[in-house]
């Protein structure tokens, strides 16, 4: 077969390929970016589902509006309002997960040869998605406080990108959170350079102690003109259930209209049934209690992982402990002859029946081969302790 030229720019996800190795009995995985299914509010979702199907089920089992199910758009607007961002229901489109929101942005904005800037490192699927549409993807360096804004500004001036993609809060894979000062500067730069900034925020509700700084969307009211250069992607996948496949895109009206048109070509609309279940769930006022349990659980797991990494791997690894989200981003130091290449270390770890994701695929270019990502979300405390102990054995 002769496939489309665009497929020459992408390859199968390195993380998905890694999952093929995880079928061995007894393996402990820190590789996936999945929420813990034990923390899903299955009873609440069951009650919401029953209520939806008991009360005039015809409309939710029928085709629906591409923009989304009306009560859910209202619910999302209220949810965003609770986070300090004023959003009208007609100012958003419901998507099939936030992944579709990114795909729609790629379809609407990127032509072959266009430049886009992402964090280095960033969400692997975003790199793949934008490359599929022919983008030249450029990485902006980050530190423990998120993207380096001085270097980002210089890259924007140099490359004049179609868009800048950021995960400001508890990034994937970095775990980093952009400081309040940097958030405001980015909005100011967006206005001055007339550059669209895409804020992806799937993890913002997963904080451990203090809430993170307000989203770029919430802060846009303080920076005149910035709302015109800002798109925001949200999702219920990490805080309610990824199986529902419900996300959303908030964007300036002209861009949102194009996204709705492209979504019509893709899937007509996100499942009315799952949208209705989400809308019903939001009215049941269970989400805050669910999030309280998730935050407490993830905070404890992150604390234990940090302790174990320091105790068992010592100076062989550097990391910044996250304040929320689902990930540790770490770097092998090579101290005392220990491994310095995360890809090779990953193979040795698999032999010890423990898995993580090497960091290289998260870079658009010039990867740091010493980096790796560890997720604490799906492993309980005992498995974290045992799994990090296995990594110690893999160090040799």
C-alpha positions, 0 to 999 in steps of 0.5 A: 500500500502507498500510505499518506506522506504525513505518516513518514513524520511519526512512529508508534508510541514508544510508551505503547510499545513498552507496554508489550513487555509488561505482560510478565507475571509479577512485574511492577509498573511505574510506566503508565500514565493511568489513574488508579482504577481502584479510586474511580467512583464506580458507585457514583458513576453507576448512579449517574448512569441509572438516572440518565437512562431512567429519565427520558433516555431517548435523547442521550441515546440519539445523535447529538450536537457536535458542540456537545450535550447542553447540560454538560457544557453548562456543567463544564462552564460551572466547573471552570468557574469554580477554578476562577475562569469565566467561561460561557457554555457556548465558548467551549466544545466537548471533545472525545478526551482532551487528546481530540482537542489537541488533534482538532487544534492541529487540523485547524492550525498546522500546515506542513512546515509550520513551527510549533513550540513545546516544552522539552520534555512534553507529552509524547502524543502531542509531539506525534499529533503535531508532526502528523500535520507536518509541524516542525516541533521545537523544544523549549527547556524547562526547570523545576518551575516549568518552562524557562520563559526567557528562552521561550520568549527568544524562541518565539521571536526567532521562529514565530511559531503557529502555536506554543503548547504548554502543560503548566500544572504538574506537567507530563512527564516533568511533574513541574508547575509553572510559577505564577510570575511565569504564567503572567509573563507568558500571557503578556508575551502571547499578546505582544507577539500575537502567538497562540498559547495552548494550555493543557490542564488534565492534572490541575485538580490533582494537587497534594497540599496547597492548590497550584497557581490559577490556570492561564485561562483564569489569569487571562482576565488580568492580562488585557487581550490575552484571552484572544491568544489562548486555548485551553484543553481540559479533561475528566479522564484523570479525575473521574474516568478515562473510559468516559472519554470526555474532554473539552476545548475552550478557544477564541470564537473563530478558532472554536468554530473551525474546531467544531467544523473539523469535529463534524468530519471526525466523529460527529459528536462525543458520545451523548451517553457518556456526556450525559453521565458526566453532566449528571455526576456533576449535579450529584456533588460527589466530585469534590469528595472523590478528588479528596480521596485521590489527592490524599492517596497520590500524595502519600504514594508520591511521598513514599516514592521520594523517600525510596528513591533517596534511600535506595538509589541515592546519588545515582539519581536526581529528581524534584518531588512533584507537588501534584499530578502523577509523575516523577521526572528523574535523571540518572547521574552516572555516579560511581559507575552507575548507569547513565543511560535510561534506555539501557537502565530500563532493560535492566529494570525489566529483568528485575520485573520493574518498569519505567519510561525512558525520557528520550521519547518526550523530547521533540529533538536533542533528547537527554538520554539520562532522563526517565519518568516514574508514575506513582498513580497505580502502584500502592505504597507496598509496590512502590517500596518493592519496585524501587528496591528492584530498581536498586538491584537493577543499578548493580 
